[in-house]
Amino acid sequence: MSVESCTEFLRVVGDDPGLRRQLRAMTGVAEMIRLGRVHGFAFDDRDLVAAAATDAAARLVPPPPRRAERPVPGFHHYEFALEEIPGFAPVLDELPHLKIRPDTVDLDAFDREFRDDDLRSTSAAPASAEFRRWRAGPDAPAGPNDARHFHLVNLDDHVDHPAYDGYLAAKNRTVAALEKVFGDEVRFSGSMWYPPSSYRLWHTNETQPGWRMYLIDFDAEFDDPAETSFFRYQRPGTSELVTLGERPRLARFFKIGQEPERLFWHCIVNPTRRHRWSFGFVVPDSWTDALEARR
């Protein structure tokens, strides 16, 4: 293992458009280490942190996002059926290949980590006294990175299973398809599997501002459209909660802000027996213009 090996790997990636696209399809350290190993470079997570401070890594930093020709004022949230978005047919075709269930996940252990008090916290507005009391109490998660915030499976943490190579290839094809719609600023921001009785607690993502797109799908239709997983957010600047039921093949767009009055508190809960997948992407500020140009 060495920092030099990792630094040389980053130089190789910077010179290879195909590898740069693969990098835009990855979100996990384990994925980066595996990609390096495939190309003959041996390094670990500490080497990667050290190499990230070099000029080789600086070449891979994405450019500032293009601004929309028509700025979108205030707070906005958008949802579309994937079938209705122009240019998304190839993306829709990739969903079955993205929706994997790695055999390295112990679902029995996962179920044992469920906490009813954590789930109940998603019913209180982050601006409420009730939520503040729970968050300050002795039984709350220790901090924003506490594993209890993420009762879900991050697919990109699981790279040593038979389905990974096909999954990565599907991610690469998905990025290529989205680049044809939005340009080369698109990159994966997360790939999450929500088994039955899973959740992501309240969070803002304020350290990563900008527009996000999430592609959401399930293993089957819901038996009762009134009983589904849901996306809940606190309307910025207020304590009002908005709860949105979900459906298969859904695209969701929203903007992450950093100003206190624009923080986008949101959470996700899957209380059903269905399996839910959510694939997140950073998209340019001009995404609305890109879609409009295809209509």
Secondary structure, 3 states (H helix, E strand, C coil): CCHHHHHHHHHHHHHCHHHHHHHHCCCCHHHHHHHHHHCCCCCCHHHHHHHCCCHHHHCCCCCCCCCCCCCCCCCCEEEEEHHHCCCCHHHHHHHHHHCCCCCCCCHHHHHHCCCHHHHHHCCCCCCCHHHHHHHHCCCCCCCCCCHHHEECEEHHHCCCCCCHHHHHHHHHHHHHHHHHHHCCCCEEEEEEEECCCEEEEEECCCCCCEEEEEEEEECCCCCCCCCCCEEEEECCCCCCEEEEECCCCEEEEEEECCCHHHCCCEEEEECCCCCEEEEEEECCCCHHHHHHHHC
